[in-house]
Structures are given as structure tokens and as C-alpha cells.
């Protein structure tokens, strides 16, 4: 009897191992074309706060806390203000169970005018001073999709083409922020 149980257990473990090797996990984008609701499920927020939050510096100023907002910035994101680049910031509206993604420039003076961003075959004309949450979301979604296709976004500024994120390391950091955000709102598994 004991040998049969051991054989059955060994067979189940072997089948599970073979399935995990032959059927690898592939990340899935969910409802990309749907209008964003920015809704955060409690389970996704718990996952973010328990496992991903260590990568972020959370701003909880008195004014933001009274309104129900927390701002999460990556702890390893580039912070040099002498060169133009962008970082993404997750804004969590915990009172309404919503989260937003916002493109934050290294220095506002570099982004006063409208600029062109090229990511693969897509081109964006953005004006950070006049963008709402939905436009920030569309930009972030397109940049995240292009990062999954291994294309590097660039920005055109005054005839020069510059890396959108400043450095390759900061590009990887921002891709992680975007991945965490889209997991948080349930659009990426």
C-alpha cells in the first residue's frame, strides 16, 4: 500500500513538472482596447502592498492623505535634473480603489513645449502640462506594449533624438513600474 502511494505521488509530481516545462507561463494582456476604469481590486492592492512596495518610495503628505492619495515612485529611478527624460509614477487613490499612472519629467523646463515620442511604429505628440489621466494612461499603455516588443522609445527635442528614459537602466526601471501598474489595475497577468 505504501509503495502505491509513493508511486502515485511521484507520478503526480512528474506530470506537474513536465507540464510546467512544456507549457511555460506567458504574460497576458487583458482588455487592452477597453476604456480604462482605473479600478483596483482588493487582492491586487494587497499583492502590490505586500510584494512590490519595497521597490517604491511612497509619498504620504498631509494634503494627499486627506484627499486619499498615495504617490509611488521607484526607488532606483534616475533622478538627474540636468538632462531630459521621463519616469512613470503610480498614484493610488485608496479611498476610491483606483490607481493612475502619470508621466513625470526630470525637469519641467525640458517639457514646456509639446514634444514627439516615437515607440516602434507609433508616434505621439504630447504636452505634459495639458494631459489628463486618460492621456497619461494611453501613453503608458502604448509604451508598455512597445517594451514587450523590445523597442526602445525615443523623444525628439529640438532636432535631437534622445532616449525617453535617459538610460537603459532607467528604461528597465520604468518598464517594471508600468508592469506593476498594469498588474495593479488588472490589465496584465
N, C-alpha and C positions, 0 to 999 in steps of 0.2 A: 504494500500500500504506500509506504514512504517513498519507494523508488518511482512509482507512478506520479506522485505529486511533484517530485523533483523534475521529472521529465516534462510534465505539463508546464511547470513554471519556467524551465529552460526553453521550451518551445515558444511560450508567450514572449519571453524576453528577446529571443532570437527574431521572431516576427516583428516585434516593435522596433528593434534595432535596424532590421532590413528596411522597414517602411520609412524610418527616419532618414536613412541613407538614400534610398531610391526615390523618395518623394520629399525633396527638400522644401523648406519653408520659403515662400515667396511673398514679399510685402505686397499688399494690395491697396490700391487707391479706391476709395469708396465715394461714390456720388460726386465726382469732380465737377460735373456740369450743373449740379443743383445750386440754387442760390444759397449762400451760407446763412445759417441761423446763429452761428457762434455759440451754440448750446453746448454745455459741458455736463456730461453725466457724472454722477457722484463717484462711480467706480473709476472713471478716467482721471478725475481730480485726485482721488486717493492714490492711484498709481503714480501720478505726477509728483504729488507731495511726498510720497514715501520713497520713491526711487530716483527721480530725475532732479529734484530740487537742489541736490548738492552741487550741481553744475551751475547754479544761478545765484546771483546776488539779488535779494528781494528788497525793494523799497516800500516801506510802510510808513510814509509820512503821515502826520496827523490829519492833514486835509484829505489825502487819498483814502485813508482808513475810514474817515467819517462818511465818505461817499461810497465805500465798499469796493475800493480798487487796490490791487497789489500789482506792482510792476516787477517783472522778472527779466534781468539782464544776465547774459552769460558771463561767468567769472573770468573766462580766458579770452574773451573777445578783445580785439585790437582797440586801443583807446587813444591813439595818437591823433591830436587835433591839427597837425600841420599838413596833413595830406587828405585828399578827398576819398572817402569810402563810406559804405553803409553797413550798419548792423541791424539785425531784427530784434525787437523787444516783444515779449509776451505780456499783455495786460489782462489781468484776471479780475473780472467783475464778480466777486464771490457772492454778493447779495442776490444777483440775478442769475447765477450759474451760467455765466457767459465768459468767453475769452476772446481777445482780439490780438491781431498781430500788426505791428507798426514798424515801418522802416525808419530808422533813426540815423541821421547823418553824423559824420565825425565832427563836423563843424558847420553850422548853418550858413556861414558866408560862402562856402563852396556850392551850396544848393539853393541859392536865392532865386535863380532863374530856372526855367524848365530845362530838363535835360533828356537825352536819349539813352536808353538802356537796350542793349542787344543781347539776347539769350537764345542761342541756336538760330532758328529761323524766325523767332518772334522779336518784334521791336516795340518798345514802349516809350511814349513821351510822358514824362512825369513832372509834376510840380508839387513837391512835398508840402509846401505851405497851404495848398488848396485841396489836398486829398482827404477823403473821408475814410471810415473804416472799411467800407466795401472796396474801394480802390486799392487800399493797402493790402487787403486780402487777395484781390485778383493778381496784384504784382507778386505777392509772396507765393501764391499757388503756381503761377507760371514759372517763377524762378526755381521753386522746389521740383516741379516737373522736369525742367531742363537739367537740374542737378542729378536727377535719377537717370537721365540720358547721358550723363558725363560731359555736358557742355559747360563752359565757363562764361558767365555773364560779364560783359564789359560795359562801361559807360563812356559816352562821347562827351567831352567837355572842352570847348574852345579849340576844336580841331584835333585834340589828343584823344587816344583811346586808352582808358585806364581800367584796371581790374576793379569791378564793382565793390568787392570786399577788401581791397587793399593788398592782401597777401593770400597765398594758397592756404596757409594755416587758418586764417580768418574765414576763408571761404568754407572750409570744412566745419569750423565752429558754427557758422550761420546755417549751414545745412543741417546740423544737429538741432539747432534751435527751431528751424522750420519743421523738422521731423517731429520733435517733441510737441510743437503747437498743433500740427495736424492729427497727431495721436490724441491730444487733449480734447479736441473738438470732435473726434470720432471719424475723421476723413481718411485716416491712414492706419493700416494694421500691420 
